[in-house]
Amino acid sequence: MEKYSVAPDGSGISRVQVPYEGPSLLQQPLYNKGSAFTADERRRFQLTGLLPNAVSTMDQQARRSHANIACKSDPLERYVGLAALQDRNEQLFYRVLVDNLEEFLPIVYTPTVGLACQQFSHIFRRARGLWITPAHRGSIDAVLGNAPFDDVRLIVVTDNERILGLGDQGAGGMGIPIGKLSIYTAAAGFHPAQTLPISLDVGTDNKALLEDELYLGWRQPRLRGPEYDSLVEEFVQAVKRRFPKALLQWEDFKKANAFRLLERYRGVLPSFNDDIQGTAAVALAGIMAGARAAGTPFAAQRIVILGAGAAGVGIARLLRSALEREGVRGAALHEQIAVLDSKGLLTEGVPIADAHKRPFAWPAELAAAHGLAAGSDLLSVVEALRPTALVGTSGEPGTFTESVIRTMAAGVDRPLVFPMSNPTSQSEAQPSDVLKWTEGRALVATGSPFAPVVFGSRTIRIGQANNAFVFPGVGLGAVVSEASVITEGLFAAAAEALAACVSQEDLASGSLFPRIRELRNVTCRVAAAVAREAREEGIGRIASELSIPGAVLAAMWDPAYLPYQAIAGRRCDERARELSARMA
């Protein structure tokens, strides 16, 4: 493994220590500057004649790259174009992404990344990250040793079984860790050399993939049971040995494994599951902001959640914890959060196979007092509970029907409606329909991006309940504070900080979230709140409250070219002098 190093030279100027030269240097995306190599660097690194004569600035390169990608009308082609840029010149890729977050975040992540995962084996250009299969059992530590850089601080890993709302995508699921880490770098400033996407490619039960001759993954039925568990155990222990300072994010594991692995390993190494905890924090922030917009206390919210998978139960968990902090106790905690799965309202007395759902089953007496029973459907629950907030994580499009929304709106002046399933095709409702059915009174937030809705004389901006507002800040705050464990308190702090970032201007426009273009600033504030909470909980190492903002800012890398210095002895300098003498 290589160490990416930046150090001051004798004059005090920070320079990147470069171990490559000539054509090899141009093939290294994290070192390649393309046409921005200076005349001096071209001489010293044996690049003379390998590039066009003009020396470009990064700004010129960024304008050229943006124009080439923006002219593509098909989102998947834009995805391929951005991936190609990342594979050529990673610093330039991040400059383009940071400067155009609102335009390109839906390309590198939801919704376009879902299509990219589905088409992964057909659009594959160049490998990125690490792939671990059952064939690597017993040698996973050695596989991690093949990572390109040695100071890894952030790992996103998936086993590819529950990719967004699209299910088992096999090897194609690698698009999610790659996309998530792109957001970590663009929003939180993690240097790319400190990030590592990993696919636990343990096979797939997707018949179409197994029958596709171009499929790139481990072409076997999905590994399960003790063999799966032992592979994950070996992986976790290898991560601890190879990358002792790394934070691990579990991503897009199916709900049973998601909860089980989170509980098993959260005390083994700093780790969290974004589908469970990140989604919960962004939903909590939206409800907090919505309560402010509606002029009602957060503690008085009545929330119905449709979908009891990882996201839905994660939201219920964090909401319950937040309500408890507001003083809500006892039966009221059950009454204020109702969770429905595919069989209807979760109720005690009826067998519930999934252990993670059981804490949110309503007592039978409480359900009966509201005229409900086990399995009551969404419309019945809305009629009985008159919720202030309706959250969808079902992955079933159209389940927030006109009857459901009109019934909800009849009982509350400003209903909060969050169809959060993504990609766009899986959304429980269209924002335009929700606003029409509520006479424009609803406060709507969605999991995927939607265009503004014109309603009467108003143009209503649809805020995106995007996990990108939470997980980069949680990761940055945890790494900066060297948190030993990622607690629920850190996510609660992140949610509160995010809700505080929602301005009166945002609320006036109808949005419960900031604009995506504010993502880097939001992340900075969320990270500081997380680091502060880690300090208060005694799980972080930042001693002074005053040092937190500075530590967060200092940790955020901004893509810009630094001068280069050779580290392979004086070979490059000697060749540069020889070439200069010949040209003279």
Secondary structure, 3 states (H helix, E strand, C coil): CECCEEEECCCCCEEEEECCCHHHHHCCCCCCCHHHCCHHHHHHCCCCCCCCCCCCCHHHHHHHHHHHHHCCCCHHHHHHHHHHHHHHCHHHHHHHHHHCHHHHHHHHCCCHHHHHHHCHHHHCCCCCCEEECHHHCCCHHHHHCCCCECCCCEEEEECCCCCCCCCCCHHHHHHHHHHHHHHHHHHHCCCHHHEEEEEECCCCCCHHHHCCCCCCCCCCCCCCHHHHHHHHHHHHHHHHHHCCCCEEEECCCCHHHHHHHHHHHCCCCCEEEHHHHHHHHHHHHHHHHHHHHHCCCHHHCCEEEECCCHHHHHHHHHHHHHHHHCCCCCHHHHHHEEEEECCEECECCCCCCCHHHHHHCECHHHHHHCCCCCCCCHHHHHHHHCCCEEEECCCCCCCCCHHHHHHHHHHCCCCEEEECCCCHHHCCCCHHHHHHHCCCCCEEEECCCCCCEEECCEEECCEECCHHHCHHHHHHHHHHHCCCCCCHHHHHHHHHHHHHHCCHHHHHCCCCCCCHHHHHHHHHHHHHHHHHHHHHHCCCCCCCCCHHHHHHHHHCCCCCCCCEEECCCCHHHHHHHHHHHHHC
